[in-house]
Amino acid sequence: QVQLVESGGGLVQPGGSLRLSCAASGFTFMSYAMSWTRQAPGKERELVADITPSGGSTSYVDSVKGRFTISRDNAKNTVYLQMNSLKREDTAVYYCNAKRGPYAFWGQGTPVTVSS
């Protein structure tokens, strides 16, 4: 059974940091590209960051470049999103996603609220 379980979300003040984790099981994690997407209230889901199966290449949406870092540990079947210098506009539910060819999986999401 495929599972992607996100954790690490919560309430943080502007300028603060959070580290999201996503534990994967039920598929060959090291063969899948992984990504983090987010959906803010009243907005469409957007791609935040992605990483190749080996972890050798990453990409980010412009709004988070220089602040967020995606990484993965294939030995632990886990992908991370380090979020620094958080802004109110980063408030959203963050989802972990896995993709390989026609196969795609996603988790239930973890909420991040940036507020003072």
KETI-247718 format. One line per 5 residues: number of its first residue (from 1); their letters; for each residue x, y, z of N, C-alpha, C, O, CB. Coordinates in nm, 2 decimals, decimal comma, padded with zeros to 4 digits. Each point is the difference from the previous one (the first is absolute). Glycine has a CB too. Example, Ala and Ser with C-alpha at 12.3 -4.5 7.8 and 13.67 -1.06 7.14 Angstrom:
<lumvexs>
1	AS	01,32:-00,57:00,78:-00,09:00,12:00,00:00,09:00,12:00,00:00,10:00,00:00,07:-00,29:-00,12:00,05 ~ 00,15:00,23:-00,19:00,09:00,11:00,00:-00,08:00,11:00,08:00,05:00,11:00,01:00,07:-00,17:-00,23
</lumvexs>
This chain:
<lumvexs>
1	QVQLV	00,08:-00,12:00,00:-00,08:00,12:00,00:00,09:00,12:00,00:00,08:00,02:00,09:-00,27:-00,14:00,03 ~ 00,17:00,21:-00,22:00,07:00,12:-00,01:-00,04:00,10:00,11:-00,12:00,03:00,02:00,15:-00,06:-00,27 ~ 00,07:00,09:00,32:-00,03:00,10:00,10:00,11:00,11:-00,01:00,12:-00,03:-00,01:-00,23:-00,14:00,16 ~ 00,06:00,29:-00,14:00,09:00,12:00,02:-00,06:00,08:00,12:-00,11:00,04:-00,01:00,17:-00,03:-00,25 ~ 00,02:00,00:00,36:-00,04:00,06:00,12:00,08:00,12:00,04:00,12:-00,01:00,03:-00,20:-00,22:00,05
6	ESGGG	00,02:00,34:-00,09:00,07:00,13:00,02:-00,01:00,03:00,15:-00,09:-00,03:00,07:00,04:00,11:-00,30 ~ 00,15:-00,01:00,28:00,01:00,05:00,14:00,08:00,12:00,01:00,08:00,04:-00,10:-00,11:-00,27:00,18 ~ 00,02:00,30:00,03:00,09:00,12:00,02:-00,07:00,13:-00,02:00,06:00,11:00,03:00,12:-00,25:-00,10 ~ -00,30:00,14:00,03:-00,07:00,13:-00,02:-00,04:00,06:00,14:00,01:-00,07:00,10:-00,09:-00,01:-00,32 ~ 00,03:00,20:00,21:-00,05:00,07:00,13:-00,01:00,15:-00,02:00,00:00,05:-00,11:00,11:-00,24:00,24
11	LVQPG	-00,11:00,25:-00,01:-00,01:00,15:00,00:00,14:00,05:00,03:00,07:-00,04:00,09:-00,31:00,03:00,00 ~ 00,28:00,11:-00,17:00,13:00,06:00,01:-00,01:00,15:-00,02:-00,09:00,05:-00,08:00,20:-00,26:00,01 ~ -00,03:00,29:00,13:00,00:00,14:-00,02:00,07:00,04:-00,13:00,09:-00,07:-00,04:-00,10:00,11:00,29 ~ -00,03:00,07:-00,31:00,08:00,05:-00,12:00,15:00,01:00,03:00,04:00,04:00,11:-00,25:00,09:-00,19 ~ 00,29:-00,18:-00,01:00,14:00,00:00,01:00,05:-00,13:00,06:00,12:-00,03:00,01:-00,13:00,27:00,02
16	GSLRL	-00,08:-00,33:00,02:00,04:-00,12:00,06:00,02:-00,11:-00,10:00,00:00,02:-00,12:-00,13:00,05:00,32 ~ 00,16:-00,19:-00,14:00,04:-00,12:-00,09:-00,09:-00,12:00,04:-00,04:-00,01:00,12:00,28:00,10:-00,14 ~ -00,26:-00,18:-00,07:-00,06:-00,13:00,02:00,07:-00,10:-00,09:00,05:00,04:-00,11:-00,27:00,07:00,18 ~ 00,22:-00,23:-00,03:00,05:-00,11:-00,08:-00,11:-00,10:-00,02:-00,04:-00,06:00,10:00,28:00,10:-00,03 ~ -00,29:-00,06:-00,19:-00,10:-00,10:-00,03:00,07:-00,13:-00,04:00,11:00,00:-00,06:-00,27:00,18:-00,01
21	SCAAS	00,10:-00,29:00,11:00,05:-00,13:-00,04:-00,11:-00,08:-00,06:-00,12:00,03:00,02:00,28:-00,03:00,16 ~ -00,13:-00,09:-00,27:-00,10:-00,09:-00,06:00,06:-00,14:-00,01:00,10:-00,02:-00,07:-00,19:00,22:-00,07 ~ 00,03:-00,29:00,22:00,04:-00,14:00,00:-00,08:-00,08:-00,10:-00,12:00,01:00,00:00,19:00,01:00,24 ~ 00,01:-00,08:-00,33:-00,07:-00,08:-00,11:00,02:-00,15:00,03:00,09:-00,05:00,06:-00,04:00,24:-00,22 ~ -00,16:-00,26:00,11:00,01:-00,15:00,01:-00,09:-00,05:-00,11:-00,09:00,06:-00,05:00,14:-00,06:00,30
26	GFTFM	-00,03:-00,13:-00,28:-00,09:-00,07:-00,10:00,04:00,01:-00,14:-00,07:-00,05:-00,09:-00,10:00,09:00,25 ~ 00,28:00,03:-00,19:00,05:00,01:-00,14:00,15:00,02:00,01:00,06:00,03:00,10:-00,28:00,07:-00,19 ~ 00,29:-00,11:-00,03:00,14:00,01:-00,01:00,04:00,15:00,01:00,02:00,06:-00,11:00,00:-00,28:-00,02 ~ 00,00:00,27:00,24:00,02:00,15:00,02:00,11:00,05:-00,08:-00,01:00,11:-00,06:-00,08:-00,14:00,29 ~ 00,20:-00,04:-00,24:00,12:00,05:-00,06:-00,02:00,02:-00,16:00,09:00,05:-00,06:00,05:-00,15:00,24
31	SYAMS	-00,25:00,04:-00,23:-00,02:00,01:-00,14:-00,10:00,11:-00,04:-00,02:00,02:-00,12:00,06:-00,26:00,11 ~ -00,09:00,31:00,11:-00,10:00,10:-00,02:00,06:00,14:00,02:00,07:00,03:00,10:-00,25:-00,19:-00,03 ~ 00,14:00,26:-00,16:00,02:00,14:00,03:-00,10:00,04:00,11:-00,11:-00,05:00,00:00,19:00,09:-00,24 ~ -00,04:00,04:00,32:-00,08:00,05:00,11:-00,02:00,15:00,00:00,09:00,07:-00,05:-00,01:-00,26:00,19 ~ -00,19:00,24:-00,09:-00,02:00,14:00,00:-00,09:00,04:00,12:-00,06:-00,09:00,06:00,08:00,09:-00,31
36	WTRQA	-00,02:00,12:00,28:-00,09:00,07:00,09:-00,08:00,10:-00,07:00,04:00,08:-00,08:00,12:-00,12:00,27 ~ -00,29:00,03:-00,17:-00,10:00,09:-00,05:-00,07:00,07:00,12:00,01:-00,05:00,11:-00,04:-00,08:-00,33 ~ -00,04:00,24:00,20:-00,07:00,06:00,11:-00,13:00,06:-00,06:-00,01:00,04:-00,12:00,22:00,01:00,25 ~ -00,31:-00,04:-00,04:-00,12:00,06:-00,04:-00,05:00,10:00,11:-00,02:-00,05:00,12:-00,04:-00,16:-00,26 ~ 00,06:00,33:00,11:-00,05:00,10:00,10:-00,15:00,02:-00,01:-00,06:-00,04:-00,11:00,28:00,16:00,09
41	PGKER	-00,28:-00,07:00,12:-00,15:00,01:00,00:-00,04:00,09:-00,12:00,05:00,11:-00,02:-00,05:-00,13:00,27 ~ -00,10:-00,04:-00,33:-00,05:00,08:-00,11:00,09:00,00:-00,12:-00,03:00,07:-00,10:-00,09:00,06:00,26 ~ 00,23:-00,20:-00,16:00,09:00,00:-00,11:00,02:-00,14:-00,06:-00,03:-00,10:00,07:00,15:00,30:00,03 ~ -00,06:-00,20:-00,22:00,03:-00,13:-00,06:00,13:-00,06:00,06:00,08:00,07:00,05:-00,20:00,01:-00,26 ~ 00,13:-00,21:00,20:00,12:-00,06:00,05:00,11:00,04:-00,10:-00,01:00,00:-00,12:-00,12:-00,20:00,22
46	ELVAD	00,25:00,22:-00,04:00,12:00,04:-00,08:00,12:-00,09:00,04:00,01:-00,05:00,12:-00,10:00,28:-00,14 ~ 00,17:-00,25:-00,08:00,12:-00,08:00,03:00,10:00,09:00,07:00,03:00,11:-00,05:-00,07:-00,25:-00,16 ~ 00,10:00,10:00,32:00,09:00,08:00,08:00,15:-00,04:-00,04:00,08:00,08:-00,02:-00,25:-00,06:00,21 ~ 00,19:-00,16:-00,19:00,14:-00,04:-00,02:-00,01:-00,15:-00,05:-00,09:-00,07:00,04:00,19:00,23:00,13 ~ 00,00:-00,20:-00,25:00,01:-00,14:-00,03:00,15:-00,04:-00,01:00,09:00,08:00,00:-00,31:-00,07:-00,13
51	ITPSG	00,23:-00,15:00,14:00,14:-00,05:00,01:00,00:-00,13:-00,08:-00,10:-00,08:00,00:00,14:00,18:00,22 ~ 00,07:-00,13:-00,30:00,01:-00,12:-00,08:00,02:-00,12:00,09:00,03:00,01:00,12:00,07:00,13:-00,31 ~ -00,12:-00,26:00,13:00,01:-00,12:00,09:00,13:-00,01:00,07:00,01:-00,05:00,11:-00,16:-00,06:-00,27 ~ 00,26:00,15:00,10:00,13:-00,01:00,06:00,03:00,11:00,10:00,09:00,00:00,08:-00,01:-00,11:-00,28 ~ -00,16:00,22:00,19:00,02:00,12:00,08:00,10:00,09:-00,06:00,04:00,10:00,06:-00,09:-00,23:00,13
56	GSTSY	00,10:00,10:-00,32:00,10:00,08:-00,06:-00,05:00,13:-00,06:00,08:00,09:-00,02:00,03:-00,30:-00,02 ~ -00,24:00,23:00,03:-00,05:00,12:-00,06:-00,13:00,04:00,07:-00,08:-00,08:00,03:00,19:00,02:-00,25 ~ -00,12:00,19:00,24:-00,12:00,06:00,07:-00,04:00,12:-00,08:00,07:00,06:-00,07:00,01:-00,15:00,30 ~ -00,21:00,13:-00,21:-00,05:00,12:-00,05:-00,10:00,06:00,09:-00,06:-00,08:00,08:00,10:00,00:-00,31 ~ -00,07:00,21:00,22:-00,08:00,07:00,10:-00,09:00,10:-00,08:00,04:00,06:-00,10:00,13:-00,09:00,29
61	VDSVK	-00,28:00,06:-00,13:-00,08:00,11:-00,05:00,07:00,13:00,04:00,06:00,00:00,11:-00,28:-00,13:-00,10 ~ 00,21:00,23:-00,09:00,08:00,12:00,03:-00,03:00,06:00,14:00,09:00,05:00,06:-00,10:00,00:-00,31 ~ -00,11:-00,06:00,29:-00,03:00,06:00,13:00,07:-00,06:00,12:00,00:00,06:00,11:-00,22:00,00:-00,21 ~ 00,27:-00,18:00,09:00,07:-00,06:00,11:00,15:-00,02:-00,02:00,07:-00,04:00,09:-00,28:-00,08:-00,04 ~ 00,26:00,16:-00,17:00,14:-00,02:-00,02:00,09:00,08:00,10:-00,03:00,12:00,03:-00,02:-00,15:-00,28
66	GRFTI	00,15:-00,04:00,30:00,09:00,06:00,10:-00,06:-00,01:00,14:00,08:00,03:00,10:-00,01:00,13:-00,27 ~ -00,19:-00,21:00,19:-00,06:-00,01:00,13:-00,03:-00,15:00,03:00,02:-00,04:00,12:-00,11:00,27:-00,14 ~ 00,05:-00,30:-00,08:-00,04:-00,14:00,02:00,11:-00,10:-00,06:00,06:00,04:-00,10:-00,31:00,03:00,10 ~ 00,27:-00,18:00,06:00,09:-00,10:-00,05:-00,07:-00,14:00,01:-00,04:-00,04:00,10:00,24:00,18:-00,03 ~ -00,21:-00,21:-00,19:-00,05:-00,13:00,00:00,12:-00,10:00,00:00,10:00,03:-00,07:-00,31:00,04:-00,06
71	SRDNA	00,19:-00,18:00,20:00,10:-00,10:00,00:-00,06:-00,14:00,02:-00,12:00,00:00,04:00,29:00,17:00,05 ~ -00,10:-00,27:-00,10:-00,05:-00,13:00,01:00,11:-00,10:00,06:00,12:00,02:-00,02:-00,29:00,02:-00,17 ~ 00,12:-00,14:00,26:00,09:-00,10:00,05:-00,06:-00,13:-00,05:-00,10:-00,06:00,06:00,17:00,19:00,15 ~ -00,01:-00,19:-00,31:-00,05:-00,12:-00,06:00,01:-00,12:00,09:-00,07:-00,10:-00,01:00,12:00,19:-00,21 ~ 00,04:-00,09:00,31:00,02:-00,11:00,10:-00,11:00,00:00,10:-00,04:-00,10:00,05:00,29:00,12:-00,08
76	KNTVY	-00,31:00,10:00,05:-00,11:00,01:00,10:-00,14:00,02:-00,07:-00,10:00,01:00,07:00,26:00,09:00,09 ~ -00,16:-00,10:-00,29:-00,13:00,01:-00,07:-00,07:00,13:00,04:-00,12:00,00:00,03:00,10:-00,25:-00,06 ~ 00,10:00,36:00,04:-00,06:00,12:00,06:00,05:00,12:-00,09:00,11:00,01:-00,04:-00,12:-00,11:00,27 ~ -00,08:00,19:-00,25:00,03:00,13:-00,06:-00,03:00,11:00,09:-00,10:-00,01:00,08:00,05:-00,08:-00,31 ~ 00,13:00,20:00,22:-00,01:00,11:00,10:-00,02:00,13:-00,07:00,03:00,01:-00,12:00,11:-00,13:00,28
81	LQMNS	-00,20:00,22:-00,09:-00,01:00,13:-00,05:00,04:00,09:00,12:-00,08:00,02:00,09:-00,10:-00,07:-00,27 ~ 00,30:00,11:00,17:00,05:00,10:00,10:-00,05:00,13:-00,05:00,03:00,05:-00,11:00,17:-00,19:00,17 ~ -00,28:00,21:00,03:-00,06:00,13:-00,03:00,05:00,10:00,09:-00,02:00,00:00,12:-00,18:-00,11:-00,21 ~ 00,28:00,21:00,04:00,05:00,11:00,08:-00,06:00,13:-00,04:-00,06:00,01:-00,11:00,28:-00,14:00,14 ~ -00,20:00,23:00,06:-00,05:00,14:-00,03:-00,15:-00,01:-00,05:-00,03:00,06:-00,10:00,27:00,01:00,04
86	LKRED	-00,32:-00,14:00,13:-00,14:-00,02:-00,04:-00,07:00,13:00,00:00,02:00,09:00,09:-00,02:-00,32:00,01 ~ -00,09:00,24:-00,19:-00,09:00,12:-00,02:-00,14:-00,04:00,01:-00,04:-00,12:-00,01:00,21:00,22:-00,14 ~ -00,26:00,00:00,18:-00,14:-00,03:00,02:-00,06:-00,07:-00,13:-00,08:-00,08:00,01:00,06:00,28:00,15 ~ 00,08:-00,16:-00,27:-00,06:-00,06:-00,12:00,05:-00,14:-00,03:-00,05:-00,07:-00,09:00,05:00,30:00,00 ~ 00,08:-00,29:00,18:00,03:-00,14:00,00:-00,10:-00,08:00,07:00,01:-00,13:-00,01:00,23:00,19:00,00
91	TAVYY	-00,34:00,00:00,07:-00,10:-00,08:00,07:-00,08:-00,08:-00,10:-00,05:00,05:-00,10:00,03:00,13:00,27 ~ 00,01:-00,31:-00,15:-00,06:-00,09:-00,09:00,00:-00,14:00,06:00,07:-00,03:00,10:00,00:00,17:-00,30 ~ -00,14:-00,23:00,14:00,02:-00,14:00,03:00,10:-00,06:-00,10:-00,01:00,02:-00,12:-00,23:-00,04:00,20 ~ 00,34:-00,04:-00,03:00,12:-00,05:-00,08:-00,02:-00,15:-00,02:-00,02:-00,08:00,09:00,17:00,26:00,00 ~ -00,13:-00,22:-00,22:-00,02:-00,14:-00,04:00,13:-00,05:-00,05:00,07:00,06:-00,07:-00,31:-00,02:00,02
96	CNAKR	00,26:-00,17:00,08:00,12:-00,07:-00,06:-00,06:-00,09:-00,12:-00,11:-00,05:00,01:00,23:00,04:00,22 ~ -00,04:00,01:-00,33:-00,04:-00,07:-00,12:00,11:-00,09:-00,06:00,12:00,04:00,01:-00,28:00,15:-00,06 ~ 00,12:-00,30:-00,01:00,10:-00,09:-00,06:-00,05:-00,02:-00,15:-00,12:-00,02:-00,02:00,18:-00,09:00,24 ~ 00,04:00,11:-00,31:-00,04:-00,02:-00,14:00,11:-00,08:-00,07:00,12:00,02:00,01:-00,26:00,19:-00,01 ~ 00,09:-00,31:-00,08:00,09:-00,07:-00,09:-00,09:-00,04:-00,12:-00,09:-00,09:00,01:00,24:00,00:00,17
101	GPYAF	-00,12:00,15:-00,30:-00,08:-00,03:-00,12:-00,15:00,03:00,03:-00,04:00,10:00,05:00,21:-00,28:-00,12 ~ -00,26:00,08:00,05:-00,14:00,02:00,02:-00,05:-00,02:00,14:-00,11:00,02:00,03:00,08:-00,10:-00,26 ~ 00,13:00,04:00,32:-00,04:-00,02:00,14:00,03:00,12:00,08:00,10:00,06:00,00:-00,05:-00,30:-00,03 ~ -00,15:00,28:00,11:00,01:00,11:00,09:-00,08:-00,02:00,13:-00,11:-00,06:00,00:00,13:00,21:-00,20 ~ 00,05:-00,12:00,31:-00,06:-00,01:00,13:00,01:00,13:00,08:00,09:00,08:-00,03:-00,04:-00,33:00,03
106	WGQGT	-00,13:00,27:00,10:00,01:00,12:00,08:-00,06:-00,03:00,14:-00,07:-00,09:00,02:00,06:00,24:-00,22 ~ 00,06:-00,07:00,29:-00,04:-00,02:00,14:-00,12:00,09:00,04:-00,07:00,06:-00,09:00,30:-00,12:00,14 ~ -00,27:00,05:00,07:-00,11:00,07:00,05:00,03:00,15:00,04:-00,10:00,08:00,01:00,01:-00,29:00,08 ~ 00,21:00,25:-00,09:00,04:00,13:00,03:00,02:00,04:00,14:-00,05:-00,07:00,09:-00,08:00,12:-00,29 ~ 00,21:00,05:00,22:00,03:00,05:00,14:-00,02:00,15:-00,01:00,06:00,07:-00,09:00,10:-00,26:00,15
111	PVTVS	-00,23:00,25:00,03:-00,03:00,15:00,00:00,11:00,08:00,05:00,06:-00,04:00,11:-00,30:-00,01:-00,09 ~ 00,27:00,16:-00,08:00,10:00,09:00,04:-00,06:00,14:00,01:-00,06:00,05:-00,10:00,25:-00,18:00,00 ~ -00,19:00,19:00,22:-00,06:00,13:00,02:00,11:00,10:00,04:00,07:-00,03:00,11:-00,29:-00,07:-00,05 ~ 00,24:00,20:-00,13:00,10:00,10:00,03:-00,07:00,13:00,05:-00,07:00,07:-00,08:00,24:-00,16:-00,09 ~ -00,16:00,11:00,30:-00,08:00,11:00,06:00,07:00,05:00,13:00,06:-00,08:00,07:-00,27:-00,01:-00,18
116	S	00,19:00,21:00,14:00,05:00,06:00,13:-00,11:00,00:00,10:00,02:00,04:00,11:00,15:00,10:-00,23
</lumvexs>
